[in-house]
Amino acid sequence: MTRAKKILTTIALILAAAAASASPALADNSMPTPAPDTTVPVAPPAGSAP
């Protein structure tokens, strides 16, 4: 392998590593969202009040 090919291969690997490490920051929605509130308020049945 010639010196020029080795240099180009090294640069390509560096660029690929940089792109892989930067890809989460470039995502459309990179911030995690909280889980939705799935609790449902429950009222006592009608006519069960003391």
N, C-alpha and C positions, 0 to 999 in steps of 0.2 A: 504494500500500500504506500503510495507516495505521501510526501509530507503534506501536500495540499489537501488530499483526501482525508488525512487524519485530522487536520485543522477543521475542515468542513464538518466532519463527523462529530467532533467535539463541540463545535458551535451548535449543531443541530440538537445534540443531547442537552446542552445547557438551556437552549430555548424551549425544548419540550418540558424540562423540569420546571422552568419558570412558568410556563403556561399551565402546567398541572397544579402548581401551588397557588396560582392566582385565580384559577377558575371558580372556587367557591365565593370569592369576593365579587366576581362578575355575575353571579347568579341573579335572577330577577327578584327573588324573595329570599335573601340570605339570612334574614333575622327570623329566629324561631317564633312561632306564634303560640300563645298559651292555649291549653286545651279548652274547648267550649264548656260552658257551665251546663252540665247535664242533669243537675238536680231539679226535681219538680216539686213545688210546694204541695203539700197534702193537707186538705182541710178535713176536719172530722165530718162524718156523715150527718146529714140533716136529721134532726130529732134526737140526737144522742147527747145533747147538752144537758147538764144536770138541772 
